[in-house]
Amino acid sequence: MKKIVVLSLAFAASVILSGCNGDEDDAVSELNGSKNVSSEFSAGENNIQSQPKTEEIAARHETVRTKEDGTDYVSIVEETEDYIINVEIPHSDSSDVTTQIESELDSLERRFKRSIVEGQKDLSELEIGFEKETLNDELIVYTQTAELKNTNADRTFFQTFIEYNDELLEFEDIFDDSVEARELYHHYVLQELKNENPVHLNESSLERTMIRSNNAIDKVYPTEDGLVFQFNTLEVGGMDVGTPKVLVDYANVSHLMTEKCYEILGDVADEWKLEGAFAGSFTPSDYDAFYQVREDLDTDKQLVALTFDDGPVPGTTEHILDTLAEHDVKATFFVLGSMVEAYPEIAKRIVDDGHEIANHSYNHPQLTTLSEENLQYQIGYTQELIQDATGTWAMLFRPPYGDTNQFVRDTAGIQEVLWNIDTLDWQSRNTNLIYNNVMTNVGDGSVILMHDIVDATPQAVVNLMNNLDKDQFEFVTVSELYEYREEVSSFTQY
């Protein structure tokens, strides 16, 4: 049996050296885990290098010890008049991992010593310990914490090491590390942090940490229940936030496991697969409820389908729903699973108001770039969220960006819908341009693309309702347009 070990090296640094002003935004850019602790110490070193120091011989003792759980570790104690170092280093069968840990600790220790000023009032301390969590016969997590105690505020840094068969792995070897994946991780972490500490949360810092840098990815580690995201001081808010640890359930991210992950973890990875994800095509027989086409429409008129992408969201979606209700017009809303998850009550209102709800993926990726597993998740999980929120199932889907191919259509298994009038509301964000684009091109069989997340769109809808000739046009849902205009439903591209 091949052995997998995950070593989470946590540097809890409580040193703010002279020359560091405590500015949170500046500090966050420096707090990138142990690899970047040098910037913190270098800033202090520039201010103290002229201070005279007396060379002294440190009393240093190294001992091999065993914890109660049977884990071997090396205990290092070093003491002088100015500082104390007390370190526990876990034993690993991998020389690569051991070398990497020792290198990181040696670097931290040297910087710690350089930060000490002879004759300082308070004794400086570097104390490092670790905890071991055995998940199963193949997966072990070591969390190592290093606390530097000096005269200033505490800070914490983390670093993760993953070992497989004496090989060091990066996070991207076992989980998707694309921008789209990071956005998904960020979504779930943000939800948890909002529930736990919404007052002091700095959302821009969290986004920077999780999406635009490697700070968060470098500190992720797996547990029995999900992925743990551990954050440094000031990465998600002020000092009051501390160093939060957020668990993201595997049911939400198991589709982001790489082929390497399944190869390495085998049955363990299978247990983490998304329960209830749709593995095959979607057909009407699978559903308890879906949109019912109206039979009392005047099909002699020109049939027009209004469609809205990327919602639902508070404000703009609700404004559009109010306008449609006022004019007794039905439309089709292509929703994102992530938005339904965030605002299920608005999704439910869409259905309760008699509109058609449709699938626009979970978080708007380019579907043609995804594996079959990930594609099934994007469509399947969104289907589940729609059903949970509204009690109905989507029978239509629209690929983000209109990017599609036969593989996407076959995997989705439900009717793909594009458009033949693009209002470009997302680009112009101008009510008049949106309105004029529709009025210039509208006709029988029009499928009009708009976005209910764009601030200018609700007023454009008001203008359309007030000016389109009701004697000439009949507003319908996409399913109704396909029912009564078969030539439209046969199109795969618009």
N, C-alpha and C positions, 0 to 999 in steps of 0.2 A: 504493500500500500504506500503510495506516494504521500508525503507529508506536506501540509500547507501551514505556514505560520505567518500571522500578521502581527507586526510589531508597530505599535503606535507610540512614537517617541514624543512626549509632551514636555516642552520646555516652559516652565512657569517662571518667568523672569520678573523679579520685583525690583528692577533697577531703572531709575530714570536719572541718567547722569547729568551733571552740570552741563548746560548748553542745550538741554532738551526742554522746550518750553511747555510741553504737555498739550500742544495743539492737536486735537483729535484727528483732523483730516490728514495732517502731516504725519502723525504717528501711525495711522492705519497703513499708509503707503510703506512704512518701514517694517511693520509687524508682519512679516511674511514667513513666519516659522523660523526654525533654527538656521536655515540656509541664509537668512538675511539678518540674523541677530547682529552680524558684523556691523551693519550700518548704525545700529543703536550704540554699540560699544565704541565704534570709531568716532562717533560724534563726541562722546565723552572723552575719548583718548586724546583728541585734538586739544581739549581744554586742560588736560591734566599732565600731558607729556613733559611739561617743564617743571613739574613738581618733583623735587628730589626724593628718591626712594632709597631705602637702606636694604641691601641684599641680606636676606636671612634664610637660614636653613629650616625648611619645614619638616615637621615630623609626619611621615606618611606611612600608612599601614594598609596592606591589601590582604584580604582574607576571603577564601571561598566558603560560602555559607549555603544553607538549605532552608527554604521557607517551610511552614507547616504543611503546605500542599505538595511538598516534594520538589519544588522548583529550585534549581541551583542558581546561584548568583554570586557575583564578585562584589564584596564590600570594600570600598575605598574611603579611608579617613585621612585627611590632611589638615594640619592645624599650625597656625602661626599667631603672633600677637594681633594681627590685623584681620585675619579671616579664618573660617572653618569650612572645609569641604567634606561633605558626607554623601557618598554616591553608592547606589546599588545598580549593577549592570546585569541584566538577565542573561543566562547562558542560552546560546542558540547553536544548533547543529550545523548551521550554515556559516562558513567562514566569511562569505561575502556580507551577510547581515551583521555578523559580529564586527567585522572591519568597519562597516559603515556606521554602526552605532558608536563604536569607540572613536572614530574620526569626528563625528558630530560632537560627542561629549568633550573630546580633547580641545576642539575649537572653542566650545563654550567656556571650558575651564580657563583656557588661556586669555580669552577676552574678559572673563570675570576678574582674573588677577590683574589685568591691565587697568581695570576700572577702579582699583583700590588706591587710595591716597594715603601715604604714610602719615600716621598720627591722627587719622580721622577719628571722630568722637565715637562712632558706633562700630561694632564688630560686624563685618560682612560675612554672610553665610551662603554657601551653595549646597543645597540639599536635594538629592535626587532619589526617588523611589519608584517602584513599579508594581502593578497589579497584573495578575494572570487570569484570563478567562478561557476555559476550555469549552468550546462550542460542541465539538464532537471529536472522533478519533483523528480527523484530518484537518481541523481548523482550530487554531489557537490564537488568541489576541493578548498581546502584552501592551499595557498602557503605562508608559514611563513618564513620570512627572518630575520636572526639575524646578525648584524654587530658589530664586536668588534674592536674598534678603539684604537690603541696604537701607539707606536713610530715606528713601522716597517711596512712591506708590508702587503697588504690585502690578505686574503684567504677566501674561501667560502666552506661551507659544507652543505649537504642536507640530509634529511631523510623523508620518506613517510610513512604515516599511512592510512590504509584503514579500514573503518568501514561499517559493514553490520548488520542491525538489532541489534545494541548494541554489535556486535561481531567484534573484531579486526581480520583482515585477512592479510596474507602475500601475496606477489606478486604471489607466486607459487600456491596459492589457485585459482587464476583466469586466469593465463597464464602459459603456459609450461615454466619450468625453467630448462629443461635438458641442457646438454652440446650442443646438436645439436641445440636447440632453441636459446641458447645464441650466438652460432656462426651465426645464421641467424640475430638476432638483431644486432650483431656486424657488419655484412656485410652491412646492410642498414645505420647504423650510420656512418660507415667509409666512405661510398660513399658521404653522406651529408657533413661530415667534410672536405673531400678532395675538395669538391666544394667550401666550404666557406673559409677555411684557410689552404691550403695545405703546405705552407712554414714552419709554426711553429708546425705542427701536429707531435706528437710523436706516431707512430703507435704501437710500442711495449707497451707503457704505456696504450694506449686505449685497446689493446687486454688483458692486465693483468687486467684492470679495469672491462671489460665486460665479460670475459670468466673465468678467473682463480680466481676471487674474487667476493664478493657480493656487491662491491662498487656501481656498476651501478644499479643492480636490486633493491637495497634498496631505490633508488631515482626515480623510474619510476612511472609515474601517467598518467591516461587516460584523454583525452580531447575529444571534439566533432570530431576532425579530425584524431586522432591517438594517439599512445603512445608517451609521452614525456620522453626523457632521459636527465636528468640534471646532469652535471658533476662538480665536485669540482675543485678548483685550482690545477694545476699540474697533473691532471689525464689524460689529453689528449695532453699535451704539456707544454711549458714554460709559464711564467707569461703573455706573450703577448697574449696567446690564451684565457686567462680569464676563465670564467665558461660557456662554450657553452651549449645551450639547443637545442636538436635535436628532430624533430618530425618524427616518423616512421608511415606511413599511415597504417590504419587498413587493407587495401586491401592486404598488404604484410604479415601481421602477424595474421589475424583473424583466420586462421586455427590452431593457437596455443592456442586459448581460451580453457580453461578446461570445463568439464561438469558442474562444479560448477559455472563457469562464466555464462554459458547459463541459468543455474537454477536461478542465482541471477538477471541477467540483462534482461532476457526474450526478449521482442521485441527490446530492445536497442541493445542486442548482435546480433540479426538477421540482423539489419541494418549494422553491421560491417562485415558481412560475405563477403568473397571474391566474387566480382562480376565476373561472367563468368567462375568460376571454374567448372570443369567437374564433374558432380554428378553421372554419370553413366558410362557404358562401352564405349570404343572408337571403332568405326567401320569405314571402308573406306568411307561409305556414308556420314559421318560427315565432310569430308574434301573436300576442293576445289582443293587441289593439294597434291600429294605425289610422292614418288620416282617411276620412270618408269623403269621397268626391260628392259635391252637391249636384243635384239633378234639376234644380229649378233655375238654372242659368240661361240667359238669353244668348245662345250660341250663334245667332245670326249677326250679333255685333262683333267688332274686332276684339279678340281676347288678348289681354295683356297681363303678364305676371310680374308683379313687383317682388324682388328678392333682396334680402339683407344678410350680409355676411359679418362674421367675427364677434357677434354678441353672444349672449345678452349682457348688457351693462346698465347700471342705474342711470337715470337721466335721459340719455338720448333714445335708448330702446323704449323706455316708458313713454316718452313724448310721441314717438312714432306710433305706438300702440294706441295712445289716446286719439291721435288724428285719424287713424284707420277706423277706430270704433265710431267716431263721430260721423264718418261718411259711409259706414257699413261696408267697408272694403276688406277683403281677405288677402293675405300675402303669404310668402314663404320665407322663413327665417333659417338660414344655414348657420347653426350655432357651433361654437367651439366647446369641446368637453370641459376644458379648464374653466370657461366662463359659466357653464351650467353648474359646475361644481361650486363655484364661488357665489353664484346668484340663482339658486334653484327656484326661488319664488318668482323671478321674472320669466324663467323658462316655462314655469307652470302657467303663468298668465298668458303667454303666447298661445298655448294650447287651449286654455279656458276661453280665450277670446275668439276661438274658432279658426285660428291660423294654422298653417302647416309648419311643423318643425322638422328640420332636416340636418344632416350630419356634415360638418365642415372640418373634421379631424379633432384631435384633442388639443394640440397646441401649435397648429399651423406650420408643420414642416413641409419640405418639398418631398412629396410622397414617392416620386420616381427614384429617389436616392436611398430609400429604406429597404431593409430586408423584409421578407414575408412576415416574419415574427413581429417586427416593429410596425409594419403596415396594418396587420391584424389588430394590434393593440390600438393604434390611432383611431381606427374605425370602430372596433368592437367595444373598447372601453367607453368611448363616447356614446355608443348605443345604450350601454348600461346606465350611464349617467342620465341620459335623456329619459329612459324608462323610469328610473328611480324618482326623478323630479316631476315628471308629467303623467306617468301611467300609460304612455303611448310609445311606439317605436317609430324611428325615422325610416322612411322607405326610399329616400333620396340622399345622395351625398354630392358635395361639390369639392373637388380637389383644390387645396390652397394654390394660389397663383394660376389656376387653370392648368397646372402641370400634371399631365397624365399620360398613361400608355396602356396597352392591353393588359399588362401584368397588374397594374393598379386596378383596372376595372374588374378583372377576373377575381382578384383577391377580395375586393370590397363586396362584390356579389349583389349590390343593390344599384338602382338606376343612377347613373352619373348625370349631373346637370351642369352645364356651363352657362353661357349667356350669349345674346346677340346685340345687346346694347350695354356698353360699359360707360357709366356716368363719370368715371374717373374722379369720383368725389374724394377719395383718399388722397389724390394728387392736388386737385385745385382747392379743395376745402372752401369753395365759393358757391353759395346757394344759387345764384343766378346762372352760373356755368353748368351746374348740375341740372337745373330745371331746363335750360335751353337744350342741353344735350339730349334729354328725353324727348322734348317737344319736337325737335328736328327729325328724330329717327323713329318715333313710335309708330307701330302698325300692328296688324293682326299677327299673332304669334310671337310678339316681343317678350323676351325674357330680360328684364332690366336689372342690372347689377348695381347695388348700392351697399353701403356699409353703415350699420347702425351704431358704430363707435365713432363716427365722424360728426363733429359738432354742427356742421353746416347742413347735414342731410335731413334732419327733422323738418326744418323750415322749407326745404326743397319739396318734401313730401306734402306739406301743407299747400304749397303753390300748385303742385300737380293736381291735388284733389279739388282745388278751387277752379282749375282752368281746363282740365281735360273734359271733353264733351261726354257726359254720361249717356247721351242718346247714341253715341257712336262707339264708345268703348265699354267693355265689361272687364272688370278686374277679377282675376282668378288666381288660384294657387298653381304651382307648377304641375302638380298631379292632375289638376283639372284641365290645364292646357294640354297635357299629354293625352288625356282621355278624349278630348274633343277636337284636337288637332294632331292626328296621328303623324302627319308629315313632320311636325316639330319633334316629336318623341323619337323619331328614327335618327335624328342627328346625333353624332358623337362629338362634333366640333362645331363651334359657332364662330 
